[in-house]
């Protein structure tokens, strides 16, 4: 995956396994990396746009991304 923003991502070069925790409760290490990332919003929007099903993207787990999508749908109604 090569997008204009991912070359500046804080996760670049890190072990990708930390971004795919077994449970949401284990997502804190990945979220810490995301919180310090300059392209966090772009990453999150990418994940929302392509409906990423797994992992932490833009500081959000899959369940958090589903909530964002639901809120946006309700707001658009």
N, CA, C and O atoms as a MOPAC input file, in Angstrom:
PM7 MOZYME 1SCF
protein

 N      0.84300 1    -1.17400 1     0.00000 1
 C      0.00000 1     0.00000 1     0.00000 1
 C      0.88900 1     1.23800 1     0.00000 1
 O      1.64400 1     1.46700 1     0.94500 1
 N      0.80000 1     2.00400 1    -1.02200 1
 C      1.54900 1     3.25200 1    -1.08500 1
 C      0.56600 1     4.38100 1    -1.34500 1
 O     -0.08600 1     4.42600 1    -2.38800 1
 N      0.47100 1     5.27300 1    -0.40200 1
 C     -0.37200 1     6.45100 1    -0.52900 1
 C      0.48100 1     7.64600 1    -0.15800 1
 O      1.52500 1     7.47700 1     0.47100 1
 N      0.07600 1     8.83100 1    -0.52400 1
 C      0.90300 1    10.00300 1    -0.22900 1
 C      1.20400 1    10.18500 1     1.26100 1
 O      2.26400 1    10.70200 1     1.61300 1
 N      0.31100 1     9.78100 1     2.11600 1
 C      0.50500 1    10.01200 1     3.54500 1
 C      1.30800 1     8.92200 1     4.24000 1
 O      1.96800 1     9.20400 1     5.24000 1
 N      1.27600 1     7.69000 1     3.74800 1
 C      1.86800 1     6.60300 1     4.52900 1
 C      3.38800 1     6.65300 1     4.62200 1
 O      3.96400 1     6.01900 1     5.50600 1
 N      4.04200 1     7.37700 1     3.74700 1
 C      5.50200 1     7.47600 1     3.85200 1
 C      5.91300 1     8.34100 1     5.04400 1
 O      7.07100 1     8.31000 1     5.45900 1
 N      4.96800 1     9.11500 1     5.59900 1
 C      5.25700 1     9.95500 1     6.75700 1
 C      4.66400 1     9.40200 1     8.04900 1
 O      4.70800 1    10.05500 1     9.09100 1
 N      4.11500 1     8.20900 1     7.97300 1
 C      3.43700 1     7.61100 1     9.11600 1
 C      4.42500 1     7.21000 1    10.21400 1
 O      5.51800 1     6.71800 1     9.93500 1
 N      4.02400 1     7.42500 1    11.44400 1
 C      4.86300 1     7.07900 1    12.60000 1
 C      5.06400 1     5.57400 1    12.72100 1
 O      6.04400 1     5.13000 1    13.31900 1
 N      4.15700 1     4.78900 1    12.16600 1
 C      4.25600 1     3.32900 1    12.25700 1
 C      5.22300 1     2.74000 1    11.23900 1
 O      5.58100 1     1.56600 1    11.32500 1
 N      5.63500 1     3.53400 1    10.30100 1
 C      6.51100 1     3.03700 1     9.23500 1
 C      7.77700 1     2.42800 1     9.84100 1
 O      8.48700 1     3.07500 1    10.61000 1
 N      8.03800 1     1.19400 1     9.48800 1
 C      9.22600 1     0.49600 1     9.97100 1
 C      9.03600 1    -0.23100 1    11.28800 1
 O      9.92000 1    -0.97400 1    11.71500 1
 N      7.88700 1    -0.02900 1    11.94600 1
 C      7.62900 1    -0.73800 1    13.19800 1
 C      7.05400 1    -2.11800 1    12.91000 1
 O      6.58000 1    -2.38700 1    11.80600 1
 N      7.10000 1    -2.97800 1    13.90200 1
 C      6.52600 1    -4.31300 1    13.76900 1
 C      5.02100 1    -4.18500 1    13.57800 1
 O      4.33200 1    -3.70100 1    14.47700 1
 N      4.49800 1    -4.60000 1    12.44400 1
 C      3.06600 1    -4.43200 1    12.18100 1
 C      2.17200 1    -5.21400 1    13.14400 1
 O      0.98900 1    -4.90100 1    13.27500 1
 N      2.71200 1    -6.20800 1    13.80800 1
 C      1.88100 1    -7.00800 1    14.70900 1
 C      1.28300 1    -6.18500 1    15.84900 1
 O      0.21300 1    -6.52500 1    16.35300 1
 N      1.95800 1    -5.10500 1    16.26600 1
 C      1.37800 1    -4.30800 1    17.35700 1
 C      0.09400 1    -3.61000 1    16.91400 1
 O     -0.70600 1    -3.20000 1    17.75500 1
 N     -0.11000 1    -3.47100 1    15.61400 1
 C     -1.30900 1    -2.81200 1    15.10000 1
 C     -2.45000 1    -3.79000 1    14.84400 1
 O     -3.50800 1    -3.40200 1    14.34800 1
 N     -2.23500 1    -5.04900 1    15.18100 1
 C     -3.26200 1    -6.07600 1    15.03000 1
 C     -3.38400 1    -6.86600 1    16.33000 1
 O     -3.09300 1    -8.06100 1    16.37600 1
 N     -3.82500 1    -6.16700 1    17.39900 1
 C     -3.94600 1    -6.83400 1    18.69900 1
 C     -5.09400 1    -7.84600 1    18.70000 1
 O     -6.03300 1    -7.74300 1    17.91200 1
 N     -4.99600 1    -8.80800 1    19.59000 1
 C     -6.02900 1    -9.84500 1    19.69200 1
 C     -7.35600 1    -9.26200 1    20.17900 1
 O     -8.42200 1    -9.72000 1    19.76700 1
 N     -7.29800 1    -8.26000 1    21.04900 1
 C     -8.50700 1    -7.62000 1    21.57200 1
 C     -8.30900 1    -6.11000 1    21.59100 1
 O     -7.18300 1    -5.61800 1    21.51700 1
 N     -9.41000 1    -5.38700 1    21.69000 1
 C     -9.32500 1    -3.93000 1    21.78400 1
 C     -8.56900 1    -3.49400 1    23.03700 1
 O     -7.92400 1    -2.44600 1    23.04400 1
 N     -8.65000 1    -4.29600 1    24.09000 1
 C     -7.95200 1    -3.97100 1    25.33900 1
 C     -6.43600 1    -3.99400 1    25.18200 1
 O     -5.72100 1    -3.41600 1    26.00100 1
 N     -5.94400 1    -4.64800 1    24.14800 1
 C     -4.50600 1    -4.75400 1    23.90800 1
 C     -4.02500 1    -3.75100 1    22.85600 1
 O     -2.89800 1    -3.85900 1    22.37100 1
 N     -4.86100 1    -2.78700 1    22.50200 1
 C     -4.54200 1    -1.84400 1    21.43000 1
 C     -3.75200 1    -0.61800 1    21.89000 1
 O     -3.34700 1     0.18900 1    21.05400 1
 N     -3.52500 1    -0.45700 1    23.18100 1
 C     -2.86000 1     0.75100 1    23.67800 1
 C     -1.48100 1     1.03000 1    23.07900 1
 O     -1.19300 1     2.18600 1    22.76700 1
 N     -0.61600 1     0.02900 1    22.90300 1
 C      0.69000 1     0.33800 1    22.28200 1
 C      0.54100 1     0.93200 1    20.87700 1
 O      1.24000 1     1.88400 1    20.52900 1
 N     -0.35200 1     0.38000 1    20.08400 1
 C     -0.57000 1     0.90000 1    18.73600 1
 C     -1.16500 1     2.29900 1    18.79100 1
 O     -0.75300 1     3.18300 1    18.03900 1
 N     -2.12500 1     2.50100 1    19.67300 1
 C     -2.75600 1     3.81400 1    19.80100 1
 C     -1.75400 1     4.87700 1    20.22600 1
 O     -1.86500 1     6.03300 1    19.81900 1
 N     -0.78400 1     4.49800 1    21.03500 1
 C      0.26000 1     5.44400 1    21.45100 1
 C      1.06900 1     5.92200 1    20.25800 1
 O      1.39500 1     7.10500 1    20.15300 1
 N      1.39100 1     5.00300 1    19.36100 1
 C      2.12100 1     5.37000 1    18.15000 1
 C      1.25200 1     6.30400 1    17.30800 1
 O      1.72400 1     7.33000 1    16.81900 1
 N     -0.00600 1     5.94400 1    17.14600 1
 C     -0.91900 1     6.74300 1    16.33100 1
 C     -1.11500 1     8.14700 1    16.90300 1
 O     -1.19600 1     9.11700 1    16.15000 1
 N     -1.19100 1     8.25700 1    18.20900 1
 C     -1.41200 1     9.56000 1    18.83200 1
 C     -0.29400 1    10.54200 1    18.54200 1
 O     -0.51500 1    11.75200 1    18.56900 1
 N      0.89300 1    10.04700 1    18.26600 1
 C      2.03300 1    10.91300 1    17.96800 1
 C      2.27500 1    11.05900 1    16.46800 1
 O      3.29500 1    11.61200 1    16.05600 1
 N      1.36300 1    10.57600 1    15.66400 1
 C      1.56700 1    10.52900 1    14.21700 1
 C      1.01300 1    11.76600 1    13.51800 1
 O     -0.09500 1    12.21800 1    13.80700 1
 N      1.79500 1    12.29400 1    12.60700 1
 C      1.41200 1    13.49300 1    11.85600 1
 C      0.32100 1    13.21300 1    10.82100 1
 O     -0.36200 1    14.13900 1    10.38200 1
 N      0.15100 1    11.96400 1    10.43000 1
 C     -0.82900 1    11.63600 1     9.38500 1
 C     -1.97600 1    10.77800 1     9.92300 1
 O     -2.61300 1    10.03700 1     9.17500 1
 N     -2.22300 1    10.88400 1    11.19700 1
 C     -3.25000 1    10.07500 1    11.84800 1
 C     -4.61500 1    10.22400 1    11.16900 1
 O     -5.28100 1     9.22500 1    10.89700 1
 N     -5.02500 1    11.42900 1    10.90000 1
 C     -6.34500 1    11.64800 1    10.29700 1
 C     -6.44700 1    11.03000 1     8.90600 1
 O     -7.46900 1    10.43700 1     8.56200 1
 N     -5.40300 1    11.16400 1     8.11500 1
 C     -5.40700 1    10.56900 1     6.77700 1
 C     -5.49400 1     9.05400 1     6.86000 1
 O     -6.20100 1     8.42000 1     6.07700 1
 N     -4.78100 1     8.48500 1     7.80000 1
 C     -4.80000 1     7.03700 1     8.00500 1
 C     -6.19900 1     6.57800 1     8.41000 1
 O     -6.71600 1     5.59600 1     7.87700 1
 N     -6.80000 1     7.28700 1     9.34700 1
 C     -8.14100 1     6.93300 1     9.79600 1
 C     -9.14700 1     7.05700 1     8.65300 1
 O     -9.98300 1     6.17200 1     8.47200 1
 N     -9.07900 1     8.12200 1     7.89600 1
 C    -10.00800 1     8.31000 1     6.77700 1
 C     -9.82900 1     7.21900 1     5.72500 1
 O    -10.80200 1     6.75900 1     5.12600 1
 N     -8.58800 1     6.81100 1     5.50400 1
 C     -8.33300 1     5.70000 1     4.57900 1
 C     -9.03800 1     4.44000 1     5.08000 1
 O     -9.74600 1     3.77500 1     4.32400 1
 N     -8.83800 1     4.12000 1     6.35700 1
 C     -9.43100 1     2.90900 1     6.93100 1
 C    -10.95100 1     2.95500 1     6.88200 1
 O    -11.59700 1     1.94300 1     6.61200 1
 N    -11.52000 1     4.12000 1     7.14100 1
 C    -12.97100 1     4.26200 1     7.07700 1
 C    -13.45800 1     4.11600 1     5.63900 1
 O    -14.48700 1     3.48900 1     5.38600 1
 N    -12.72800 1     4.68700 1     4.71600 1
 C    -13.11800 1     4.65700 1     3.31200 1
 C    -13.08500 1     3.28200 1     2.69000 1
 O    -13.94300 1     2.94900 1     1.87300 1
 N    -12.10700 1     2.47600 1     3.06500 1
 C    -12.00400 1     1.13000 1     2.49100 1
 C    -12.57000 1     0.06100 1     3.42300 1
 O    -12.49000 1    -1.13500 1     3.14200 1
 N    -13.13300 1     0.51000 1     4.52000 1
 C    -13.75200 1    -0.37900 1     5.51500 1
 C    -12.78800 1    -1.45000 1     6.01500 1
 O    -13.08600 1    -2.64400 1     5.98700 1
 N    -11.62900 1    -0.99200 1     6.47200 1
 C    -10.66000 1    -1.93200 1     7.06100 1
 C    -11.33900 1    -2.69000 1     8.18500 1
 O    -11.96000 1    -2.08800 1     9.06100 1
 N    -11.22400 1    -3.98400 1     8.16300 1
 C    -11.90400 1    -4.83400 1     9.14000 1
 C    -11.03500 1    -5.18400 1    10.34000 1
 O    -11.55700 1    -5.57700 1    11.38300 1
 N     -9.74300 1    -5.05000 1    10.21000 1
 C     -8.85700 1    -5.48700 1    11.28500 1
 C     -7.83100 1    -4.42100 1    11.59000 1
 O     -7.50700 1    -3.58100 1    10.75100 1
 N     -7.33200 1    -4.47100 1    12.79500 1
 C     -6.20900 1    -3.63300 1    13.16700 1
 C     -6.57500 1    -2.24700 1    13.66500 1
 O     -7.73100 1    -1.82300 1    13.64800 1
 N     -5.53300 1    -1.56600 1    14.10800 1
 C     -5.63800 1    -0.18500 1    14.56800 1
 C     -5.18300 1     0.71000 1    13.42600 1
 O     -4.06900 1     0.57300 1    12.92100 1
 N     -6.03300 1     1.60400 1    13.03500 1
 C     -5.76000 1     2.55200 1    11.95000 1
 C     -6.12400 1     3.93700 1    12.44900 1
 O     -7.23000 1     4.14000 1    12.95000 1
 N     -5.23500 1     4.87200 1    12.32500 1
 C     -5.52900 1     6.23500 1    12.75500 1
 C     -5.89300 1     6.32300 1    14.21900 1
 O     -6.62800 1     7.22200 1    14.62700 1
 N     -5.39000 1     5.40500 1    15.00400 1
 C     -5.65100 1     5.41900 1    16.44200 1
 C     -6.96200 1     4.78700 1    16.85600 1
 O     -7.35300 1     4.88800 1    18.01900 1
 N     -7.65500 1     4.13300 1    15.92700 1
 C     -8.95100 1     3.52700 1    16.23200 1
 C     -8.96600 1     2.04400 1    15.90700 1
 O     -8.42600 1     1.60300 1    14.89300 1
 N     -9.59300 1     1.29400 1    16.78600 1
 C     -9.78300 1    -0.13100 1    16.55100 1
 C    -10.96200 1    -0.32800 1    15.60200 1
 O    -11.64300 1     0.63200 1    15.24200 1
 N    -11.19700 1    -1.56200 1    15.20300 1
 C    -12.31800 1    -1.85300 1    14.31000 1
 C    -13.64800 1    -1.42000 1    14.92700 1
 O    -14.47500 1    -0.81300 1    14.24600 1
 N    -13.86000 1    -1.72300 1    16.19700 1
 C    -15.13500 1    -1.35300 1    16.82200 1
 C    -15.28000 1     0.16800 1    16.91800 1
 O    -16.38300 1     0.69300 1    16.76500 1
 N    -14.19500 1     0.86600 1    17.16700 1
 C    -14.25100 1     2.33200 1    17.21800 1
 C    -14.55000 1     2.91100 1    15.83500 1
 O    -15.28900 1     3.88800 1    15.71300 1
 N    -13.98300 1     2.31300 1    14.81000 1
 C    -14.26400 1     2.77800 1    13.45100 1
 C    -15.71600 1     2.52800 1    13.07000 1
 O    -16.33200 1     3.35500 1    12.39800 1
 N    -16.26700 1     1.39600 1    13.49200 1
 C    -17.68900 1     1.13500 1    13.22200 1
 C    -18.56800 1     2.19600 1    13.87800 1
 O    -19.54900 1     2.64600 1    13.28700 1
 N    -18.21600 1     2.59300 1    15.09800 1
 C    -18.99400 1     3.64400 1    15.77700 1
 C    -18.91100 1     4.96500 1    15.02500 1
 O    -19.90900 1     5.67600 1    14.90400 1
 N    -17.72900 1     5.29600 1    14.52000 1
 C    -17.56100 1     6.53300 1    13.75000 1
 C    -18.44900 1     6.49500 1    12.51100 1
 O    -19.12100 1     7.47700 1    12.19600 1
 N    -18.45300 1     5.36800 1    11.81200 1
 C    -19.27000 1     5.23800 1    10.60800 1
 C    -20.74700 1     5.38800 1    10.94900 1
 O    -21.47700 1     6.07200 1    10.23100 1
 N    -21.19900 1     4.75900 1    12.03200 1
 C    -22.60600 1     4.88400 1    12.43700 1
 C    -22.96300 1     6.32800 1    12.77000 1
 O    -24.01600 1     6.82100 1    12.36500 1
 N    -22.08100 1     7.00900 1    13.51200 1
 C    -22.34300 1     8.41700 1    13.85700 1
 C    -22.43500 1     9.27500 1    12.60800 1
 O    -23.30900 1    10.13500 1    12.50000 1
 N    -21.53800 1     9.04300 1    11.66900 1
 C    -21.56100 1     9.82400 1    10.42500 1
 C    -22.83500 1     9.56300 1     9.63300 1
 O    -23.41600 1    10.48700 1     9.06500 1
 N    -23.26000 1     8.33300 1     9.59600 1
 C    -24.50600 1     8.01200 1     8.87500 1
 C    -25.69900 1     8.72200 1     9.51100 1
 O    -26.54700 1     9.27800 1     8.81300 1
 N    -25.75300 1     8.69600 1    10.84600 1
 C    -26.86100 1     9.36300 1    11.53900 1
 C    -26.82700 1    10.86200 1    11.31600 1
 O    -27.86900 1    11.49300 1    11.13500 1
 N    -25.63400 1    11.43200 1    11.32800 1
 C    -25.50400 1    12.87800 1    11.13300 1
 C    -25.89700 1    13.29300 1     9.71800 1
 O    -26.37100 1    14.40900 1     9.50400 1
 N    -25.70100 1    12.40300 1     8.76200 1
 C    -26.01800 1    12.71000 1     7.36700 1
 C    -27.52000 1    12.56500 1     7.08000 1
 O    -28.01600 1    13.06700 1     6.07100 1
 N    -28.22300 1    11.88800 1     7.96100 1
 C    -29.66900 1    11.65800 1     7.74200 1
 C    -30.48000 1    12.90400 1     7.98700 1
 O    -31.70200 1    12.88300 1     7.84800 1

